[in-house]
């Protein structure tokens, strides 16, 4: 997982997300019900890998979780942004992280013929309470001119969930870290797809 960031809010958030039961609680609060129903919560594990480059770790960090999603191996990637302004290219950054996760998966599973689902989530915490207004679809970042629909079949579309606002996150008291690779011991979800 890398080093603990120097930002105390970042360190606290990372600490919460590296505890599987608490990470599961956070995920159930922010993911759509139909996605919550697809995740096997008993399979949730914390991965030790970080995909944020060392030079950016003072403003960003991440936590990668692995779980069975719709009966297949998958990942949930929390990307934490602690900045005074919105990163306008966050969709590109999330695509880069997702590709890095896929490449890492292929390196550790050399016989894989398909890529696992990666659910990217951005947690944005601004010291200035700046509103999150970055583009959600990577195709919206491309300079296509006045008729982008003519090019739509040739443009990559990568949508991510909107930034998780602070009011959605639950608060947890601080306690010593649990095992970094432990599984969540949570009751199965009763949500059903809507």
C-alpha positions in Angstrom: 0.0 0.0 0.0 2.9 2.4 0.2 3.7 4.9 2.8 1.1 6.7 4.9 0.5 10.2 3.4 1.6 13.2 5.4 -1.9 14.8 5.2 -3.7 13.7 8.4 -7.2 13.6 6.7 -5.7 11.4 4.0 -4.0 9.1 6.5 -7.3 8.8 8.5 -9.3 8.0 5.3 -6.7 5.4 4.2 -6.8 3.9 7.7 -10.6 3.5 7.5 -10.5 2.0 4.0 -7.8 -0.6 5.0 -10.2 -2.1 7.5 -12.4 -4.4 5.3 -15.6 -4.2 7.4 -15.4 -0.4 7.5 -14.5 -0.2 3.8 -17.6 -2.4 3.1 -19.7 0.0 5.1 -18.4 3.0 3.1 -19.0 1.2 -0.2 -22.5 0.3 0.7 -23.2 4.0 1.5 -21.9 5.4 -1.8 -22.4 2.7 -4.5 -25.7 2.3 -6.4 -27.9 -0.4 -5.0 -27.6 -2.6 -8.1 -23.8 -2.5 -7.8 -24.0 -3.2 -4.0 -26.1 -6.3 -4.8 -23.4 -7.7 -7.1 -20.5 -7.6 -4.7 -19.7 -10.6 -2.6 -18.9 -8.7 0.6 -17.3 -11.8 2.3 -14.7 -11.8 -0.4 -13.6 -8.2 0.1 -9.8 -7.9 0.6 -7.4 -5.0 0.8 -4.6 -5.1 -1.8 -1.2 -3.7 -0.8 -0.6 -2.1 -4.1 -0.8 1.7 -4.8 -1.1 3.2 -8.2 -0.4 6.8 -7.3 3.1 7.9 -8.3 5.4 8.8 -5.4 5.7 12.4 -6.5 1.9 12.9 -6.2 1.4 11.2 -2.8 1.4 14.4 -0.8 -1.9 15.4 -2.5 -3.3 12.0 -3.6 -3.5 8.5 -2.4 -5.4 5.4 -3.2 -6.7 2.1 -1.7 -7.3 -0.9 -3.9 -9.8 -3.5 -2.8 -10.4 -6.9 -4.4 -13.8 -8.7 -4.4 -16.0 -11.0 -6.3 -18.3 -8.8 -8.4 -21.1 -10.5 -10.2 -19.3 -13.9 -9.4 -16.1 -12.7 -11.1 -12.8 -11.3 -9.7 -12.9 -7.5 -9.7 -11.5 -4.5 -8.0 -12.7 -1.3 -6.3 -10.3 1.6 -6.5 -10.6 4.5 -4.1 -8.7 7.5 -5.3 -8.4 10.2 -2.6 -7.8 13.8 -3.8 -6.8 16.4 -1.1 -6.3 19.6 -3.1 -7.5 23.2 -3.1 -8.8 23.0 -6.7 -10.5 20.4 -8.8 -8.2 18.3 -11.1 -9.9 18.9 -14.5 -8.1 15.9 -16.0 -9.2 13.4 -13.2 -11.1 11.2 -15.8 -7.8 10.7 -17.6 -6.0 10.0 -14.4 -8.6 7.4 -13.4 -8.3 5.8 -16.8 -4.5 5.6 -16.3 -5.0 4.0 -12.9 -7.5 1.5 -14.3 -5.1 0.5 -17.1 -2.3 0.1 -14.5 -4.6 -2.1 -12.4 -5.4 -4.2 -15.4 -1.7 -4.5 -16.3 -0.8 -5.5 -12.7 -3.6 -8.1 -12.8 -2.3 -9.5 -16.1 1.2 -9.7 -14.6 0.0 -11.6 -11.5 -2.5 -13.7 -13.5 -0.5 -14.5 -16.7 -3.1 -17.0 -18.0 -6.0 -14.5 -17.8 -7.8 -13.9 -21.2 -10.2 -11.2 -19.9 -9.9 -8.1 -17.8 -11.6 -7.8 -14.4 -14.1 -5.1 -13.6 -12.5 -2.1 -11.9 -14.9 0.3 -10.1 -13.2 3.6 -9.7 -14.3 6.0 -7.0 -12.9 9.5 -6.3 -13.0 10.9 -2.8 -12.5 14.7 -3.2 -11.8 16.8 -0.1 -11.0 20.4 -0.7 -9.7 22.7 2.0 -11.6 25.5 0.3 -14.8 23.5 -0.2 -14.5 24.0 -3.9 -17.4 22.3 -5.7 -16.5 19.2 -7.8 -17.2 20.0 -11.4 -14.6 18.0 -13.4 -15.7 16.1 -16.5 -17.0 12.5 -15.8 -16.5 11.1 -19.3 -13.1 11.0 -20.7 -14.6 11.6 -24.2 -15.6 15.0 -22.9 -12.0 15.9 -22.4 -11.2 15.4 -26.1 -11.0 18.4 -28.4 -13.4 17.2 -31.0 -14.8 20.4 -32.4 -18.4 21.4 -32.9 -19.7 17.9 -34.1 -18.4 15.3 -31.6 -21.2 12.9 -32.4 -19.7 12.3 -35.9 -16.6 10.9 -34.1 -18.4 9.1 -31.2 -17.7 5.6 -32.5 -14.0 6.4 -32.4 -13.8 8.0 -29.0 -13.1 6.2 -25.8 -15.8 6.4 -23.2 -14.8 6.0 -19.6 -17.2 7.1 -17.0 -16.5 7.2 -13.3 -18.7 7.7 -10.4 -18.9 11.3 -9.3 -16.8 12.4 -6.4 -18.0 11.3 -3.1 -19.0 14.3 -1.1 -18.0 14.6 2.6 -21.6 14.4 3.7 -22.0 10.9 2.3 -19.0 9.5 4.2 -19.6 8.0 7.6 -17.4 8.9 10.5 -15.4 6.3 12.3 -13.4 6.6 15.5 -9.7 5.9 15.2 -8.3 2.6 16.4 -5.1 0.6 15.6 -4.9 -0.8 12.1 -6.1 -4.4 11.5 -4.4 -6.9 9.3 -3.7 -5.4 5.8 -5.0 -8.5 4.0 -7.9 -9.6 6.1 -11.3 -10.3 4.7 -14.4 -8.4 5.6 -16.6 -10.1 8.2 -19.9 -8.4 7.4 -23.4 -9.6 7.0 -24.5 -10.2 3.4 -26.3 -7.4 1.8 -30.0 -7.6 1.4 -30.2 -5.1 -1.4 -31.6 -6.2 -4.7 -31.1 -4.7 -8.1 -33.8 -2.1 -8.9 
